Amino acid sequence: MPVVREFRLPDLGEGLTGAEVVRWMVEVGDVIAVDQPVVEVETAKAVVEVPCPYGGVVTARYGGEGEEIAVGAPLVTVAVAPAEGGALDGGVLDGPGGASAAVPADASAAEVERPLVGYGVAESRGARRRRVGGAGPAAVAAPAPVAAAAVSAAGAPAAAAPAAPAVPAGPAVVPVISPLVRRLAREQGVDLAALTGSGPDGLIMRADVERAVAAKVAAPAVTAQAAAPAAGADVVPLRGLRKAVADKLSRSHREIPAATCWVDADATELMALRRQLNATAGPKVSVLALLARICTVALARFPELNSSVTEDGSGIVRHSAVHLGFAAQGERGLVVPVVRDAQRLSTEQLGEELGRLTESARKGSLTPAELTGGTFTLNNYGVFGVDGSTPILNHPEAAMLGVGRIVAKPWVHGGELAVREVTQLSFTFDHRVCDGGTAGGFLRFVADCVEQPGMLLRQL
């Protein structure tokens, strides 16, 4: 007989506690190989594909698209064929195509856990999800009798097994399997028994609870004049990346005493240098790459700005490496990819890495590792056609350089009025890590490098 194995949502790293189902990549009854991706989920960091460490036939899926699943909660169950002899006796679990996983001789079916490729296996965090009515997982599709899920040791479907006995009807149970949905309903005062679920077999989804909450919010706005339609407002739930951004910015605004200074700079010579570099053979150098090079040189001169304050506020961490974050607009909104060890890269290498990460941001394929760990942020909001900004710091970083659009303006140059390419630079910093003199010195050095890029040669 095949063994039904339960695969739980693993810890995807960076302290994440859950993920939202974006797209299922398998159906109940599909035969899958070991480490085959089964679902695409969205975390607060990125959209990732989750591979299953078991090979066999999918017997159940937990959670519909748009539903959040907690780390450690069931994700799928898979019917896995045992080794020859019909028992887990220290052999292997053979999946389709010959994929296999070693099984210790003294391990039971519930104890065997293959590491998830790329992530590692998370321990169970609390009790398993409740199963509706005691009749097996209330999944997107209920697990078929093992007959439909059985596979032979060679990976081919086996003969049908007898149907499972009927389960006696018990007391009425609210069709909810997600503890997150139950908690949301409890916190918002929503009666789950009064809802009609939009999921399979009437399953109550998170969206159903959110609609009920929105209806409660809009209800007081209805006036006594029933004939006149009320102007209702849509409630858009904060979730995934948008919620993570909101939480991070709110924390930054609460905890960091930020200050901003700014200066106009003549970028004519910097743009001339870029045109000169791009006139030669080789990869093109972007304005962002030149600004990134200026930032790494400036941080070497003012290392106290490449830092962060400890969690308890008792000290300042000085970072030896510059992990340069930069704002990029992608499918999931504004994200901040990170160029690792930017101080070690040449201007050309910086341009290539910035280009690669920007393209990944547009496609929505950035990994959690590419979106975390920054020590300083470069924000080129000039691409939106604006001149200035006072941004909120990317917690826990202590500083951010902002660059406005580079535009032709009248400018006094060499004692005469001329048309020059001018930009506004702004610098926001954590006043706990330095005073205004340091911040002003950093910004002035950056402006001098923009106006006279030859100054960089003294620092390289």
N, C-alpha and C positions, 0 to 999 in steps of 0.2 A: 504494500500500500504506500502511496506517496505521503510525504510528510508536508503539512501545511506550515510554512514559515512566515512569520510576521516581520515586516521591515518597517522600522520606525523612522521618522524624520530625524536625520542626524544633526549634530551641532555644526552649523555652517561657518563658525568662527566669529571672532570679534564680539563675543558676548551676546549674539543674537538669540532671542528667545522664541522666535517663531518665523513663519514664512507664509505668504499668501499663494495659493494655487493659481497659476496663470494659465497653464495648458497641460492637459494630460496627453502623454505621448504613447500610451498603450490603452487597450480596452480589456475588460474582463474576458478571459478565454484566450488571450494572446499568449503565444509561447515566446519567452524572452531568454536572452543569454545572460551569463554572469556579467555584471558591471554595465549592463545596457541602461541608458537613460530612460526613466519611466515617467517623469513629470518635470515640468518647468515651473519654478517657483520664484516669487519676488520677495526679497528681503529688504531691509532698510538700506542695504548697500548696493545690491545689483540683482539682475535676473540671472539665475543659474539653473542648469540642468542637473537633476539628482539621479545618479546611477544606482541601480539595485544590486546588492552583492549576491543575490540568489538567481540561479537559472532554473526555469520551469514554466509553469502555466499560471498566469495571473488569475486569482480567484476572487479578489475583492479590491476595490479602491476606496480610500477614505477621503472625503472632502470634495466638494464641487469647485468649479472655477470661481474665483473670487472669495473663497472661504479661507480663513487663516487657520493654520495648523501649528500647534505648539511643538517645540523641539522635544523629542521623546515620545510623541503621540504616534499611533499607527498611521502608516502611509499606504502600504499595499500588503496583501498576503499572496504568497506564491506557493503552489504545490510543487514540491521538489521530490524527484525520484530518489529513493535510498539506494545504497550500494547493493550489489548482487547478494542474495541471501535474505533480502527483505528487512534488514535492520541496520541501524546506525552502529556499526561494529568496528569503527576505526578505519573505514574505507573512505570513499569520496562520494560527494553528492554530484551526480552527473546531470548537467543541464543540456539544453539543445546545442547541437554542434560540437558536443564533446567537452563543453566548458565544465570545470569541476572545481570543488573546494574541499580541502582536506578536513576531516572530522576526527577529533580525538576519540579514542576508544572509550573513554569514561565520560563522554559528554552526552547529555540528553538533548532531545530536539529543541527544547526551549533554551538551552544554554549555548548552543553553537551560534556564533555571531561572526560573520566575515567582515573584515574591515572595509569600509566604504572608500573606494578609490578617491584620493584627493582630499578627503576630509577627516577620516577617522570616525569611529563609532561613538555616539553619545550614550551615556547611561540614561536609563529611564528616569524621568523627572516627575515622580508622582504616579498616581494610579492610571491605568489605561482608560481610554474613552469608554463611556457607557455604551452598551449595545442596545439598540431599541428593541423592546419586547422580548429580549432574550433569544431571538431567532437568528443570531449571527450578526455580523457587522452591518449596520445601516449605511451601506456605502453607496457610491454612485450606481452600482449595480450589485445586487446581493450575490454572495459567492454561490456559484452553481454547485450541485453535488459534486463530490470529488471526482465523479465519473468524467465530467467535462474538463477537469483540471489535471487528470492523471497523465503522467508521462512515463515512458519506459526508461530503463537505464541508458538506452541509446538515444533518447530524446524524442522518440516517436509517440504519438498518442496511444494510450493503452485502452483496453476494453472498458466498457462502461461498468460502473459499480452500482449496487442497489441504491435507490433513492433514499435520502435521509428521512427518518421518521418525522411525521408531523409534530410540531410543537403545540401543546395545548394553549388555547387562547388565555392570556392573563389579563390583568387589569389594564385599563387604557393608559397608554404611555405617550407623553408628548414627543413627537418625532424630531428630536434634536440629538445629535451626536457630538457636537463641538462644545467643549467646556468654555471656549471663548464666547460662543454665542449665548450660552446660559449666563455667563458672567455679565455680558453686555446687557442682556434683558433684565437681570437683577438690578444692576446699577441704574438703569434708566426707568425702572418701574414698569416694564412691559410684561403683560400676562401672556406667556407662551401658549397657553391652552386656547387663547382667543385668536391666534394667528393661523393663517393658512399658508403652509410652506410652498415655496416655488421650486424646490428641489425635487429630485426623483422620489416617487412614491410619497409626495407631500412633505418631504424633509424640509425643516425650517432652517433657512440659511441666514447668514449674517445680514445680507441685504434686506431680508424680510423684517428683521428687528430694526434696522436703520430706517426703513420706510415707516414703521410704526412710530419711531421716535420723531421723525420729521412731521408726521401727521399730528402728533401731540403738540409740537412746537407751533405749527401753523394754526391749530384749532382756535386759540384765543384771539387770533387776528380776524376771525369771521365776525362781522357786525350783525346787528339785528335785521338789517335790510337784506334779507336773503335773496331778493331779486337781483341785487347788484353783485357781480362776481368779485370775490376778494382777490387782491393781488398777493399771491403766495410767493414765498421765496424757496428756492431749492436748497437743500442742505447737502453739501458735498462732503462726504466723510474724509477725514485725514487718515491716510493709510500708506503703507509702503514707504517709498522714498520721500514723498511729500511730508508725511508725518515725522520721519527721521530728521528732515531738514528743519521743520518747525520746532521740534524739540531741541535741536542743537542750537539754533539761532536764539531761541528763548533763553536757554541756559547761558549762552554767551552774553546776552543783553543783561541778564540778572547778575552774573558773577564778575564780568570783566569791566573795570573802569577804563573804558576806551576813550581815546582822544584822536582827533584828526587834524593834520596840517596839510597844506597844498601849495603848489607853485606852478606857474606857467613856464614852459621850456621851449626853446627854439630847436625843433627836431630836423631842421633842414639838412644839417651835415650827417645826421644818422640815416636819413632816407637816401642821401647821396651815396653813403657807404654801402647801403643795401643794394642799390642799383649797380654799384661797382662789383660787389661780390657775385651778384646774379648774372653779370655779363660774362663770367668765366664758366668753363665746363664744370659739371658737378651738380649735386642737389641744390635746390633753391633755398635761400635763407630768408625766413619770415621775419617780420618786425617783432613778433612774439619771441622768437629765438634770440634776437639781439637784446631785447629787454630782459629775458631770462639770464643771459650772460652778464648783463649789468647787475642784476640782483645778486647773483652768486659772488661777484667781486665786492659788491657793497656789503654783503653779509660777512665776508672775510675781514673787512675793515671795521665792521660794527657787530661782532659776534654775539653781543648781549641781546640782539633782536632776533636771533635764531634760537628761540627758547620757549619755554612754557612754564606756568606756575603749577606746582604740585597740587594734587587733589585736595589736600587739607589746607592749602594756602600757606604752608610753613616754609616753602623754599622755591627756588627757581632752577629749573633743569636747563642747562646749556647743552645744546645738541651739537655734536661734532660734525655731523653730515647735514647737508642741505637737501631735504626731501621737498622739492618745490611743487606745490599745488598750483593749479591754474583753473580758472573758471571756464567751463565749456558747456554749450547748449546741446542737449541730446534729446532722444525720443522721450526719455523719462523726466525731462526738465533740466534745470541747471545742476550740473554735477561738478565736482572738483577732483579730476584725476591727478595723480602724483608722479612726478619724475624723480626716481630714486637716485641719490648721490649725484645731484645735478652739478655739484662743484667739480666733479671729476670728468665731465663731458666737455668736448669741444663745442664751439658754436654750431658747427654742422651736425654733430651728434645730438645736441639739444633740439635742433630743428626737426630731425628725423623722429625723435622720441615724442616731441610735442605733436607732430603730425599723426603718428600712429595712435596715440591716445585720443586725439580729437576725433579721428575716424571711428574708433571704437565707441566713443561717447555718442556719436551720431547714430550708430547702429544699435546702441543699447547693449553692447556686449562687454562692457568693462567688468572686471572681476572685483570682488570685495577687496583683494589685496591692492588693486590699482586705485582704489578710492579712499584708502586710509593711510595713516602714518605721516601725513604732511607736517612740516615744521615751519613753513612760510608760504604765503599765497600771493600769486600775481594775478590781478584781476583786470583784464583788458576789456572794460565796458565800452570802449570807443567803438567796438564793432557794432554796437546798437545805435550809433550815431549821437551819443551824448558826450558832454564835455567833462562832467564831474560827478562825484558820488561820495557819500560817507557810509561805506559798507559796515556791516556787522562782522566782527572777526570770526574766523573759522575755529571755534573752540576745539582744543585748548591752545591753539597757536597764539603768539603774542603780537604778530604784526601782519599787515597786508599792504601791498603797493597797488594802487589803482591808476590806470592809464586811460585818459579820455581820447576822443578822436583826434587825429592829426589833420589839421585843416589850414588852408592858406589864410593868413591874417596880416594886417599891417603891423610892422614890428620895427623898432629902432635897432638897426644893425650897422656897426661901424660908424656911429654918429649920424646916420642918415635913415630916413624912413624908407622901408622896403617891404615887399610882400614875402613873408617867410612861412614855412610849415611849422605850425605851433601846436603844442599839446598841453593839457593840464595834467599834472601828476598829483595824486593825493596819497597820503600815508596815514593809515590808522594803526594805532599801537596800544598795547596794554600798559597803562601808566604805572603798573606795579613793577615792571621789569626795567624801566628806564625813565629818565626825565625828559623834558622837552628839548634840552640841548642835544641829547643823543639822537632823538627822533629827527630833529631839524638837521643835524649833521648828516644823517643817513640820506634824507630826502635831497639835501643840497648836493651831495656827492652823486646821487643818481641823476639829478638834473644836469650836472656838469658833464657827466658821461654821455647823456643824450645830446647835449649841445656840442660837445667836443669828444666824439667817440675815440679819438686817438689817445685819450687819457687811459683807456683800458690797457694799452700796451705797457704802461708803468706797473700795472698790477698783475700781469700774467707772466 
